[in-house]
Amino acid sequence: MKEFHYEIVRNPEIFEENRMIAHSDHLYYPNKDAAYGDPTGFRFSLNGIWKFSYAKNEAGSIPDFYKKDYDDQGWDDIRVPAHIQMEGYDKPQYVNTEFPWDGHEDIEPGEIPSEFNPTASYLKDFELPVNMKKGPVYISFQGVESGFALWLNGNYVGYSEDSFTPSEFDLTPYIQPGKNRLAVRVFKWTAGSWCEDQDMFRFSGIFRDVYLYTVPKVHIYDLKIQTELSDDFKRAELVIDMKASQSGAYEMDLLDPNGESVINGNGTLENKTHIRIPVAEPALWSAEYPNLYELRIEVLDDKKNFQEEVVEKVGFRRFELIDHIMHLNGKRIVFKGTDRHEFSSESGRVLSVEDIENDIITMKQNNINAIRTSHYPNRTEFYRLCDEYGIYLIDETNLESHGTWDVIAEGKRSIDTVVPGNRPEFQELVLDRARSMYERDKNHPSILIWSLGNESFGGRDIHEMKEAFHRWDPTRLVHYEGVQWDKRYPDLSDIESTMYASVAEIKEYLKDHRDKPYINCEYTHAMGNSCGAMFKYTDLTREDPLFQGGFIWDYIDQSITKKDRYGREFQAYGGDFDDRPCDYSFSGNGICYGKDRLPSPKMQEVKFNYQNIRIQV
């Protein structure tokens, strides 16, 4: 039996063991009348109360906790999903460009702290629901920060890193009748944490949903949907690629935005099936008119027995460069955007679907039409809501290594030390993060652009990411602002992207550089009494067609609700948790307050400048 070895946590070349391949996030149901968005009958949630033990490092953790007969009496209870730092263990820490261990342990890229590296041990007992007892059993961790090992009934199942995309494992060989025991060990910092130096509060733990799932004998495990439109947008082809567990048959129905069937048919389902379906007069998807069709695929076995119904939304739209200008459905597009961390003052990066929907409604009410998922993939429900409400997305890979290249600019280190840079030991790790995001999110019409990450300098590893995105998906553009700091691979981005460049600087640049569209992926820095003179940027989107807008840094204050020694509640920032190093109140730069997620007065300026109607005086 294979065993877990702690050495892999320190090795950037090993970022998973036995993890299942990434796939689309489409929904599938065990009956023909399933409503889109309802909980699927193939799933069994493990959210709730787990048993928990905390240690300040791996050496201090309980070595044999994963054994099936281990006695957890005396262990604490903890909620899942949650950050352990929001549940009374360790402490929140806010840092911007520094690494959180700076000043505590002197380690080199790829190494991890040994004296203080919070290690969380989780136990969960469960019995399989009746509908799973005959089929395969898989487990999905939608988000664990930042690396974890998994056991079931004393058997080592696998290991995974990348905090912000799903990690799934096959539990079938280890399932037993009656009670089953899951054991999870979460490491706050792994070798991959050198690629997670985002400007945010640093947490750890199982912070997104956990669930068991099963699949029928014939199952579509991956679905790729593309829409190809004619130049006059009067005709379209719906292109569908399905990967199935085994051969069978399918019956398909496409419903228009009014719920009327416009296409139906059937065919043979192979392990790989490619279908092209003509669609006349498609209702196009855009932020202003987020028309969504509903694709229903009934999956049958070779004897025509029902297996599952796949349900996915489809948005017909074409995103492209025309004369170096970004166009959606043949019209020039302007991003009236904001950067957005997943953040709640009550629960950190554990957001409810209601919180996400509230954010999107607030944005639509204030003329915001675009989001950059700074700086990692969000939970999957976010993308469905952006499809529904009409929000343009830059979907960003979980990659930032700011602390490794600031020192290069200061002349303190060689360019060869940057992460990931040209380091071969980080190449597959960053490609894996890019692919995991792409495979999960590829069918969402709201995503127009893939981002290679944020503030990670340049180099061969990121160049390989760009090449991979173009191979996987020629229908979208690739964005990366970090090329501004390292010109060794000048073609890393299909878009000229800067942070906080002034209007004068943008105009000067565009005098001589007319080969790419230009955006500000961060601008106006909404800290304190800010967002003044924002109109100069929005005016420029009307003056020069190559300047196509920007994204405000950022949407919501990263503040945490805390009580002082007198029991009075206040909003806490970096340093309020005795966290060092930290960057203090620099986390508070949103156009919405952290508490209650309500717009601040700055939002008035945003709404005015982002409005589509202009009155000439």
N, C-alpha and C positions, 0 to 999 in steps of 0.2 A: 504493500500500500504506500502510495506517495505521501510524503510528509511535507509540512510547511517549514521552510527555513528562513529565519529572520534576515539572513544576508540579502535576500532579494529586495527587501525594502530599501536597502542602501545602493541598489544597482539600477542605474537608469536604463539599462538594456533589458531589464525584466520589469514590465509594467502590467503583466497579466499572466495568470496560469489557469487554464481550463475555462476561461470565459467564453461564452457563446459569441458568435459573430454578430455584429451590429446589423440592424434591420429597420425598416420603416415603422412608424408609430401608428399605422392604421388599426382600426378597431374591427373586431370580429365577434360574432355572437352565435349562441347555440340554437337560435330559432329564427324563423323567417320574418318576424314582425318586430325586430328589435328597433328601438328608437335611437337615433344618433345621439351619442353622448351619455346614454344610460350605462350604469356599471355592467360590465360584461359578465355573463354567467360562467365564463371560463376562468374567472379570477377569484382569489380568496385573499382578502387583505390581512396583513400581519401588523398593520398600524395599531398602536395602543401602548400598553404598559409592558416593558421588558425588564428583566433583571439586569443589574448593572454593577460593575466594579471599576474604579478609577485608579490609575497609577501614574506617577509623574514621568515614568519612562518604561521601556519594554522590560528592562531588567527587574523592575519592581512589580511587574504584573504577575498574576497567578499562572504558573506554567501549564497546569493540566486542566484548566477550567473547561475545555472543550470536550472532555471525556463524558460519555453518556450517563455515567453513574455519579458524576460530580455533584456534591451537595451544595446548592447555592443558598442555603439558609443563612440569613444574616446579610445577604447582598441588598443593595438599594434597589428601588424601583425608578425607572426613568421612562419618559415618554418617547415614542418614536412615531413620526419624525420630530427631531429637535436637535439643536446644537448642545453639546454637553456644557458649553460655557454659559448658555442661557438657562441651564438646569442646576446651577450651583457648583460646577466643577471647573477647575482651571479658571480663566477669566477672559473676557473679550479683550482684544488688542487691536487698536487701529494704527496701521502704518501705511504710508504711501509708497515711497521708493525703497526704503530699507527692507531688508529681510527681517522677519520677526525675531530671529535668533541673534541678530547683530548685537555685539557687545556682551553676549552671554557665552557663546562658544565660537572659537575660531575654526571654521570649517571651510573646505573648498567645494566648488560646485560638484554636485553628485553625492557628496557626503551628507549625513544628517546628524542633527544634535543627538548626543547620547545621554547627557546629564539631565536635560529637561526636554522631553518629547512626549507630551501627554498621550497615554495609551488607554483606550477604553475597551472594556470587555463586556459583551452583551450576550444574554441567554434568552431564548424564547422557546417555550413548549407549545406544540400544536398537534391537533389531530386532523387528518385530511378530511375535507368534506366528501360526501358520498359521490359526487360527480367526478371526483379526481382519482378515485381508488383504482380504476381500471386503466387510466391513461398515463402518459408520461407526466412528470411533475417538474416544473422549472420554477426558479425564483428570480424575481427582478428587483434589484436595488436601483431606484431611479436617481439617487444621488447620495454619495458617501464621501465625506471630506476627511483625509485626502487619499488614503489607501486602506484596504482592509483584506483580512483573510477570513475564510468561511469554512466551517465544519458542520456536518450533520451526523448526529448519532455517533460522534467520536471519529468520524471519517473526514479527512481533509478533502474539501471540495475544490477550492481555488482561491485565487487572489486577483485583485484589480486596483488600478489607480485611475485617475481622471475624475475629479470630484463631480463634474456637472453633466455627464452623460450616463445612460443606464449601464449597469453591469448585471449580466444574467448568467445563470449556471443551471446545469442539468442535475437535479436532485434524485432522479429516478433510481439509480443504482443503490442509493443509501436509505430510501424510504422503508419504514417498517410498519407493521400493523399497530394500531393504537397510538400511543404518545410518541412524538418525534421531538428531538431537541436540536435547535439551531444554536450555533455558537459563532459569534462574530468578534473579531479583534480589529479595532480601528486605530490607525496611527495618524497622529496629527500631521506629522511631516515625514515625507518619503523623499527619495531621490527626485521624483517628479515635482516636488514642491518648489524646486528652483525655477519651474515654469509656471508658478502660481503666485507671482509677486504683484497682484493687482492692488490698486488704491482702494482698500476696503477694510472693514473689520475682519479679523482673522478668527475663524471658528473651526470646529471639527465635529465629527459624529455622523450618524445616520439622519440626514436632514430632509430627505424626500421620501416619497411613499415606498413601502416594501410590500410585495404581494407574491403569492404563489400563483402559477397559472398552468393550465393544461391545454392541449390542442387535440383536435380530432385526428383520425387516421390520415385523412387527406386535408392538408392545411396549407394555405398560402402564407408563408412566413416572411415574404418580402414582396413589396408592391412598389412599382415605380410608375408615376403618372406624368406625362408631358402633354402640353397642348401646342399644336403647330397651327398657326393662323396664316391665311392668305394675305397678300399685301393690302388688299382692300378691307380685310377683317370681316368679310361676309361669309367666309367658309373656314372651317377648322377640321383638324384631325385630332382625335383623342388617341394618344399613343399609350398603351398599357403593357408593362412587362411584369409578369408574375413568376415567382419562384415557389414551387410547391414541394411538399414533403414526398409526394408520390403522385402518379398519374390518376386522372379521374375525369370529371366533366364540370362545366360551369354553365350557369344561366345568368345573363347580365341585363341590368336595367339602368338607364341614365335618366334621372328626373331633373327637369329644368328648375330655375329658382321659384317657380310657382307650384312645383310639385307635380307637374305633368310629365308623363313618360315621353321622351323624345327618341330614344334608341333602346331597343331590346334585341337580344339574340342569345345564342348558346354555342358551345363548341367543346372540343376536347382539351382537357387540362393536362399539360405535360409537366415535367420537372421545371422546364423553362418555357414559358408561353409568351409570345409577342403578338399583340393585336393592334390594328390601326382601324379606327372607326370614324367615318366622315360625319361632321355635324354642321348643319346649315344654320346660318344666321345666329351664331352664338351670342348670348348675352355676356359682355366682357366684364372682367373683374378689374376694379381699380379702387383706390381709397375713397373716391367720391361715390362709386357705385359698386360695392363689394358683392357682385352677383356670384352665387355659389350654386353649382349643380350638385346633385347627390348621386354617387355611383354605388350601386348595390350589386354584389357578385355572390350568387348562390353557388356554393361548392358542393359537388356530389362525388361519390366514389364511382368505381367502374361499373357498379350495379345500379346506379342512379339513386343511391340512398343519400339523404341529406347529411351534410357534414358541418357546415358553418355558413354564416352570411357575413361577408365582408362589406363594411360601409365606410366610404370615404368621400369627403367633399372635394370638388374640382372647381378651380377657378380658371377660366379661359383668359389668358393674357399673354402678351409677348413683350419681353424686355430686351432692348438692344441698343447698340450704338449706331446712330445715323449722323454722319459727318462729325464724328467724335463727341456727339452729344447724346446723353442718355434719354431714351424714349420708352414710354409705356404705351402700347397699343397705337403706335404711330405718332404720339404727341410728346413733346418735351415735358420732362418731369422735374419738379423742384421739391427737394426734401426740406420740409418744415419740421425739423426733427429734434429729438432729445435723446441723450444717452440715459440708460436706466439700469441701475443695479436692482436685482431682486433684494428688497430689504423691507423689514418691518421693525418698528421701534419695540414691539412686544416679543418678537420671535426671531429676529435676525433674518437670515435668508430662507426661512420657512414661511412661505406665503400661501394663503388660502386662494382658491379659485375666485372667491368673492373679492379679495384684495386686488387680484390681477385685473378682474373685470372692472372694478371701480377705477383703477388707474387708467385703463383704456378709455372708459367713458369720459373721465376728466380731460384726457388729451383731446378727444374728439370735440368736446365742448369748447376747447380753447385753440382750435385750429391746428393742432399738432397732427401731422400725418405720417410720421416716421420715427422709428426707434432703432438705435444700435444697442444690441444686447451686451452692453459693456460689463465685464469683458469675458464672457463665458456663455455657453448655451443655457437658456432658461428651461424651466419645467415645461413639459410638452403641451400642457393645457394652454399656456400662453400663446402658442402659435395658432392654435385653433381659434382662439378669441380674436387674434389679429386678422386671420382670414375672414372671420364673420363680420367684424366691425369695419375693416378696411384700414389697415396700418401697413406701411411699407417697412420692411425689416432689413437691416444689415445683421446677419447672424454671425456671431464672433466666436472663433475657436478659443478654448480655454488655454491661453498662452500669454503670459507676461513675465518678463525677466528683468524688469527695470533696474533692480539693484546691481545687476552684473555689468551694465554698460555705462551707467553714470560715472563709475570710477575710471572707465576708459577715457571718457571726455575730459576728466580731470587729470589725465596723464599718470594715474596711479597703477594701472594694470595694462597688460598687453591686449590687443584686439582678439588674440587667440583664446582668451579666458571667457569671452562672452558666451552666454547660454541662450538659445541652442547653438547659434553661430555656425561654425563649420565642424562641430564636434560630432563624430560618427556615433558616439554612444547615446546621443539624444535624438538621432534622426528618426528612428522607428517610433519612438515615443510621441513626437509631435505629429507625425503622419497618422498615428493611431487616433489621436485626439481629433484631428481634422476629419478623418473618415467616420468616426463614431457620430460626430455632429451631422455630417452630410447624410449618412444613411438614415438616421432617425428623422431628419427634418426635410428631406428632399421633395416631398409632395405638397408643401405648403405654398400656395400662390403668393402669400404675403412676403415671402423671402425673395428679394431681388438680387441681393449681393451676399457673397460669402466673405468673411473677414479672416485673415490669417492669424489674428490675435492683436495684441496691443503692446506697444512700447517694448519690443524685444530685439531692437537693433536690426541686423540683417544677417546675411550669410547663406551658405549652401542649404542648410536644413530647411529654412523658411522658403527658399526658392523651390525646393522639391515639393513643399506643400502647395505652392501656387500651381506648379505643373500638374499635380495630382487633381486639384479642384477642376482644372480645365479638362482633364481627361474624364473625370466623373460626370461633369455637368457643363456642357458648352452653352447652355441657355442662360446662364447667369454670369455676372462679372465678379472679379476678385478684388478685394480691397486690402491695403496694408499701408498705414501711415508711417511705420517705422523705417521705411526705405529712405525717408528724409535724413536719417542720421547715419546711414551707411549705404554708399552708392556702389558697392562692389557688384551687386546684382540689381541694376537700375530698373528692371522690368518687373519687379515684384508685384506691382499694383496696376490694374487696368484703369485706375482713377487717381488723379493727382489729389492727395489728401494731406491736409495740414491741421495742426492744432494752434488756435489762437493767433493765426496770422492776421494782421490788420488788413482792412480793405485796401489801403494804399499798396501794401505788399502784394496782395492778390492781383490788383490791377497791373502792377509792374511786371509780375511774373507772366500774366496772360498776354502781354504785349508781344512776347517772342515765343511763347509755348502754346500752340493751338492744337496739339495732337491728342490731348486727353481731356475729359471733363474734370472739373475741379469742385471739391467739397471741403468744408471744414468738419472733420469728424468730431472735433470738440471746439466749441467757441462760447463766448459770453460769460463763461465761468460764474455760475449763479450763486456766488457766496456773498453773504451780507446784503448790502443795498446795491444790487448789481442789475445787469441787463439794460443799462442805459446805452444809448447810441446803437442799439441793436439794429435800428432801421437802416443803418448804412450797409449792413450785410444784405438785408432783404431787398433793399433798393438795387443792390448790385445784381441780384438774380434777374432783375428786369432789364438791366443795362447790358449785360454780357451773357449770351446764352450758354457759354461754357461754364459759368459759375452756377452750380445747381443746388445751392443751399448748404445747410449744415445741421449740426446736432449740438444742442445746449448741454453743457456739463453742469449739473445733471438733473435728473428728474426729482429725486426725493432726498431729503436730508438723511444721512446715516447717523441717526441718533437713537439711543437706547433708553427706554423708560427705567428710571432708577429712583430710589428714595434716599434722602439724606439722613443724617443721624437723628433728626427730629421727626422722621417719618413723612416728610414732605416730598411729593413726587416732582421730579424734574427730568429734563431730557439731557442725557449724558453723552459726552463725546470722548475722543481719545484722551487718555490721561486720567479720566474720572474713575478708572478701574485699577489705578496704580500699575498701569501697563507701560512698560518700557522695553525697547524704544517705542515712541508713538509720535504722531503728527497732530495731536490735539484736536482743535475744532475744525481742521481742514476737511473733516468728513461731512461738515454741514454746508453743502453748496447746492441744495436743491431748489427747484421752483415750487415744490410742495414741502410742507412741514412733515417731519417724521411722525410726530404724534397726530393721529387721526387722518393722515394722508390728504390733508386739505390744501388747496392752492395758497401760496403766499402772495403778498401784493405784487411780487415780480411777475406773476402770471398775467396780470393785466397788460403789461408791456408785450409779453409774448403773444397773447391773443390778438392784440392790435396789429403787431408787425406780421403775424402769420395769416392774417385775413386775406381772402382772395379778392375782395372788392376794394378798389382805391378810388377816392374822390379827388378829382382834380380841382384845385382852388385857383 
